[in-house]
Amino acid sequence: MDMDKFLGKWEVIGTENMEEMLKSFDMEEEKRKIYNMKFVMEYKRDGDNWEYTVDMPQGVKKSFKFRIGEPHDSTTLDGRPILSCIKIENGKFVELHKDKADPQLNAEMTREIVNDELVVTATVNGISSITRHRRL
């Protein structure tokens, strides 16, 4: 499966149900703001090594490095430590993120290209949100 379709920069153009999902596990308002920002994300690949960088409007950048199918330590955008594993299924990135402190916050994410948009579906506690991005 050609995953190079994800390479490049993507800008958030909208979200659905994000606030409801974040409220479902009592995330404080200040941290919820991080997930509701209009940020730019960039995917890069060097052989089997992948990286995506989130560039936030307030000038903060956060990079996530991974290899397909290999569990790795990471953090969420709001700084919580997690154990992540990203796989490829049917041309999509499928991610499992296990919160190291609170299993209630474990998340599943799917990233896929639909009609030239990057669509990210995140599910926590059975509640899903969708974030849509356009290519820059």
BAFI-3210 file (N, C-alpha, C; in Angstrom, 3 decimals, decimal comma, padded with zeros to 6 digits):
// residues 136
n [1|2|3|4|5|6|7|8|9|10|11|12|13|14|15|16|17|18|19|20|21|22|23|24|25|26|27|28|29|30|31|32|33|34|35|36|37|38|39|40|41|42|43|44|45|46|47|48|49|50|51|52|53|54|55|56|57|58|59|60|61|62|63|64|65|66|67|68|69|70|71|72|73|74|75|76|77|78|79|80|81|82|83|84|85|86|87|88|89|90|91|92|93|94|95|96|97|98|99|100|101|102|103|104|105|106|107|108|109|110|111|112|113|114|115|116|117|118|119|120|121|122|123|124|125|126|127|128|129|130|131|132|133|134|135|136]
n.u [000,847|000,603|001,747|002,761|001,037|000,282|002,357|003,720|002,351|-000,451|-003,415|-005,637|-009,083|-011,510|-013,518|-015,398|-017,462|-015,406|-015,156|-017,117|-016,093|-013,679|-014,648|-015,891|-014,122|-013,468|-011,480|-009,592|-010,458|-008,399|-006,546|-008,211|-008,415|-006,062|-006,513|-008,473|-007,418|-006,492|-004,230|-001,144|-000,042|002,656|003,776|006,559|008,953|011,619|012,934|012,060|011,380|009,140|007,741|005,702|004,906|003,445|002,429|001,652|-000,544|000,396|003,097|004,308|005,886|005,514|006,920|006,429|007,803|008,003|007,926|006,391|004,191|005,718|005,785|006,079|007,322|005,672|004,090|001,000|-000,629|-001,156|000,735|000,612|002,033|002,268|001,941|002,443|001,320|001,497|-000,092|-000,571|-003,506|-005,470|-004,674|-004,739|-003,563|-003,588|-003,937|-003,029|-003,167|-001,995|-002,694|-000,413|-000,936|-003,694|-005,919|-008,471|-008,214|-007,193|-006,725|-007,975|-007,037|-007,670|-006,245|-006,856|-007,016|-009,485|-011,293|-009,267|-008,788|-007,288|-008,465|-009,028|-009,994|-010,754|-011,102|-012,205|-013,133|-015,386|-016,496|-016,379|-014,441|-013,945|-011,433|-010,722|-008,461|-006,820|-004,646|-001,655]
n.v [-001,177|002,183|004,545|007,039|008,977|010,418|012,118|015,390|018,711|019,457|021,182|021,948|022,021|021,720|020,375|017,709|016,944|017,090|018,595|017,379|014,763|015,233|016,363|014,151|012,687|014,398|016,354|019,176|022,607|024,292|022,491|021,313|023,304|023,082|020,930|021,908|023,800|025,385|023,854|023,049|020,126|017,997|015,344|013,193|010,941|008,663|006,145|003,417|004,930|007,075|010,348|012,761|016,150|018,501|021,717|024,283|027,155|029,018|028,886|026,600|023,525|020,061|016,935|013,625|010,509|007,403|003,861|001,650|-000,605|-000,967|-000,756|002,221|004,704|007,723|010,977|012,688|015,481|017,200|016,475|014,072|010,922|008,157|004,850|003,954|002,461|002,188|001,113|-000,111|-000,379|-001,306|000,951|002,971|004,745|003,196|003,688|002,860|004,037|003,842|005,094|005,811|006,430|006,390|004,122|004,625|006,651|005,604|005,558|005,193|005,741|006,662|007,419|008,682|009,191|010,918|011,900|013,831|014,968|014,808|012,758|012,391|010,189|009,946|007,962|007,741|006,268|005,202|007,325|009,260|011,561|013,704|015,027|017,175|017,789|019,863|019,639|021,498]
n.w [000,000|-000,872|001,094|000,816|000,068|002,265|002,820|003,293|003,964|006,014|006,812|009,448|008,854|009,991|012,713|014,203|016,850|018,719|021,134|022,742|022,966|024,372|026,748|027,795|029,304|031,300|030,684|031,428|030,719|029,688|028,572|026,676|024,799|023,324|021,617|019,998|018,344|015,240|013,545|011,777|010,227|009,448|007,467|007,193|005,720|006,031|004,601|006,518|008,650|010,090|010,545|012,058|012,376|014,461|014,156|016,066|016,394|018,306|018,109|019,066|018,440|017,896|017,565|016,357|016,203|014,503|013,713|011,514|013,022|015,309|018,764|020,704|023,000|023,711|023,753|024,412|022,726|024,808|026,619|028,137|029,056|026,846|025,404|022,190|019,123|015,715|012,855|009,493|007,718|005,101|003,547|005,419|008,317|011,372|014,687|018,008|021,212|024,364|027,429|029,935|032,578|033,013|032,067|031,166|029,396|027,060|023,547|020,208|016,895|013,527|010,482|007,352|003,780|002,205|-000,501|-001,211|001,265|004,498|006,890|010,232|012,626|015,937|018,828|022,092|025,088|023,805|022,447|019,555|017,571|014,749|012,722|010,099|007,421|005,010|002,186|002,023]
ca.u [000,000|001,418|001,399|003,340|-000,055|000,186|003,505|003,477|001,721|-001,902|-003,958|-006,963|-010,157|-012,721|-013,649|-016,749|-017,621|-014,165|-015,409|-017,876|-015,200|-012,742|-015,400|-016,334|-013,198|-013,200|-010,262|-009,756|-010,698|-007,137|-005,994|-009,126|-008,112|-004,971|-007,056|-009,413|-006,701|-006,273|-002,792|-000,618|000,651|003,481|004,284|007,825|009,384|012,982|012,944|011,017|011,195|008,124|007,643|004,783|005,132|002,280|002,856|000,526|-000,572|001,145|004,526|004,801|005,966|005,681|007,186|006,176|008,560|007,548|008,117|005,139|004,046|006,609|005,365|007,061|006,904|005,355|003,223|-000,116|-000,402|-001,191|001,875|000,460|002,844|001,510|002,621|001,739|001,676|000,829|-000,083|-001,222|-004,600|-006,275|-004,269|-004,954|-002,806|-004,440|-003,093|-003,500|-002,412|-002,329|-002,309|000,367|-001,444|-005,130|-006,419|-009,718|-007,861|-006,666|-007,349|-007,767|-007,128|-007,523|-005,924|-007,075|-007,228|-010,818|-011,562|-008,164|-008,672|-006,812|-009,535|-008,550|-011,062|-010,204|-012,121|-011,837|-014,325|-016,524|-016,956|-015,466|-014,396|-013,327|-010,734|-010,467|-007,329|-006,579|-003,231|-001,116]
ca.v [000,000|003,392|005,495|008,342|009,942|011,220|013,026|016,802|019,510|019,433|022,203|021,645|022,855|021,575|019,226|017,296|016,236|017,118|019,096|016,362|013,662|015,679|016,536|012,847|012,207|015,507|017,115|020,579|023,500|024,789|021,427|021,102|024,324|022,579|020,032|022,638|024,804|025,155|023,656|022,440|018,871|017,590|013,971|012,935|009,550|008,352|004,686|002,881|005,868|008,089|011,450|013,853|017,304|019,363|023,111|024,973|028,588|029,829|028,704|025,343|022,391|018,771|015,891|012,243|009,621|006,031|002,842|000,917|-001,845|-001,051|000,053|003,236|005,692|009,019|011,792|013,317|016,913|017,911|016,069|012,814|009,830|007,057|003,838|003,990|001,545|002,627|000,075|000,238|-001,275|-000,834|002,294|003,917|004,594|002,822|003,935|002,539|004,809|003,435|006,089|005,130|006,720|006,181|003,327|005,213|007,605|004,931|006,097|004,592|006,763|006,240|008,529|008,227|010,220|010,804|013,057|014,793|015,463|013,899|012,640|011,719|009,809|009,573|007,403|007,564|005,935|004,934|008,556|009,589|012,889|013,712|016,254|017,191|018,620|020,012|019,687|022,834]
ca.w [000,000|-000,983|002,158|000,505|-000,110|003,482|002,925|003,049|005,015|006,091|007,708|009,968|008,301|010,790|013,608|014,565|018,118|019,501|022,488|023,463|023,292|025,409|027,991|028,302|030,333|032,216|030,388|031,817|029,585|029,106|027,720|025,544|023,791|022,479|020,600|019,156|017,559|013,808|013,422|010,556|010,495|008,302|007,461|006,497|005,828|005,617|004,634|007,400|009,759|009,847|011,509|011,778|013,237|014,641|014,310|016,682|016,098|019,267|017,868|019,626|017,512|018,558|016,576|016,731|015,322|014,662|012,682|011,385|013,765|016,469|019,914|021,106|023,992|023,129|024,604|023,718|022,511|026,090|027,439|028,876|028,505|026,266|024,602|020,913|018,042|014,498|011,824|008,233|007,365|003,966|003,136|006,517|009,546|012,492|015,858|019,352|022,183|025,729|028,425|030,974|033,916|033,146|030,937|030,675|028,340|025,874|022,339|018,897|015,858|012,140|009,573|005,986|002,768|001,625|-001,374|-001,085|002,637|005,536|007,879|011,438|013,544|017,252|019,710|023,498|025,879|022,932|021,808|018,456|016,957|013,421|012,335|008,648|007,019|003,564|001,835|001,727]
c.u [000,892|000,975|002,010|002,268|-000,232|001,284|003,121|002,773|000,206|-002,376|-005,364|-007,982|-011,460|-012,698|-015,127|-016,665|-016,368|-014,435|-016,132|-016,980|-014,265|-013,435|-015,769|-015,382|-012,657|-011,874|-010,523|-009,774|-009,409|-006,512|-006,895|-008,846|-007,026|-005,536|-008,031|-008,747|-006,601|-004,763|-002,436|000,166|001,432|003,972|005,566|008,161|010,805|013,121|011,780|010,695|010,221|008,198|006,496|004,969|003,857|002,807|001,643|000,597|000,260|002,656|005,119|004,783|006,198|005,835|006,960|006,892|008,125|007,984|006,858|005,203|004,916|006,093|006,478|006,451|006,703|004,607|002,067|000,219|-000,396|-000,176|001,735|001,323|001,963|002,455|001,807|002,217|000,832|001,017|-000,713|-002,278|-005,406|-005,965|-004,473|-003,908|-003,815|-003,561|-003,792|-002,588|-002,881|-001,782|-001,623|-000,189|-002,910|-005,671|-007,742|-009,443|-007,207|-007,442|-007,031|-007,941|-006,953|-007,265|-006,047|-007,263|-008,582|-011,080|-010,545|-008,080|-008,065|-007,871|-009,000|-009,747|-010,413|-011,353|-011,530|-013,132|-015,568|-017,103|-015,912|-015,566|-013,700|-012,665|-010,401|-009,339|-007,306|-005,084|-002,815|-000,143]
c.v [001,241|004,433|006,876|009,407|010,850|012,283|014,456|017,464|019,511|020,450|021,791|022,596|022,691|020,337|018,950|016,537|016,240|017,518|018,046|015,198|014,053|015,862|015,195|012,268|013,358|016,222|018,584|021,478|023,968|023,751|021,161|022,099|023,859|021,773|020,717|023,715|024,393|025,065|023,072|021,204|018,491|016,163|013,899|011,459|009,441|006,840|004,176|003,805|006,973|009,166|012,350|014,914|018,122|020,752|023,914|026,480|029,439|029,602|027,435|024,270|021,123|017,716|014,519|011,349|008,183|005,165|001,996|-000,396|-001,986|-000,163|001,033|004,168|007,033|009,845|012,305|014,791|017,692|017,363|014,792|011,722|008,674|006,050|003,719|002,889|001,942|001,546|000,630|-000,826|-000,642|000,611|003,369|003,684|004,274|002,850|003,505|003,262|004,414|004,463|005,384|005,349|006,333|005,426|003,839|006,150|006,946|005,408|005,225|005,703|006,112|007,488|008,000|009,419|009,938|012,063|014,178|015,470|014,375|013,922|011,803|011,469|009,317|009,072|007,182|007,296|005,721|006,162|008,974|011,050|012,749|015,064|016,147|018,185|018,742|020,119|021,117|022,758]
c.w [000,000|000,037|001,914|000,276|001,113|003,567|002,580|004,211|004,854|007,135|008,157|009,350|009,077|011,662|013,858|015,882|019,009|020,957|023,338|023,875|024,441|026,758|028,611|029,344|031,172|031,963|030,716|030,584|028,914|028,171|026,518|024,433|022,823|021,319|019,654|018,311|016,091|013,584|012,061|010,963|009,239|008,502|006,642|006,662|005,307|005,727|005,455|008,567|009,349|010,921|011,086|012,843|013,269|014,975|014,777|016,412|017,052|019,157|018,445|018,547|018,309|017,478|017,174|015,723|015,583|013,486|012,680|012,169|014,999|017,608|020,312|022,151|023,303|024,174|023,751|023,488|023,814|027,088|028,242|028,254|028,037|025,615|023,328|019,988|016,833|013,446|010,556|007,958|006,240|003,578|004,183|007,593|010,650|013,728|017,140|020,320|023,580|026,697|029,587|032,375|034,091|031,929|030,368|029,496|027,130|024,652|021,135|017,881|014,498|011,319|008,158|005,058|002,124|000,811|-001,179|000,278|003,518|006,633|009,040|012,348|014,829|018,121|021,094|024,253|025,018|022,248|020,774|018,054|015,615|013,217|010,857|008,351|005,498|003,343|001,519|000,561]
res [m|d|m|d|k|f|l|g|k|w|e|v|i|g|t|e|n|m|e|e|m|l|k|s|f|d|m|e|e|e|k|r|k|i|y|n|m|k|f|v|m|e|y|k|r|d|g|d|n|w|e|y|t|v|d|m|p|q|g|v|k|k|s|f|k|f|r|i|g|e|p|h|d|s|t|t|l|d|g|r|p|i|l|s|c|i|k|i|e|n|g|k|f|v|e|l|h|k|d|k|a|d|p|q|l|n|a|e|m|t|r|e|i|v|n|d|e|l|v|v|t|a|t|v|n|g|i|s|s|i|t|r|h|r|r|l]
***
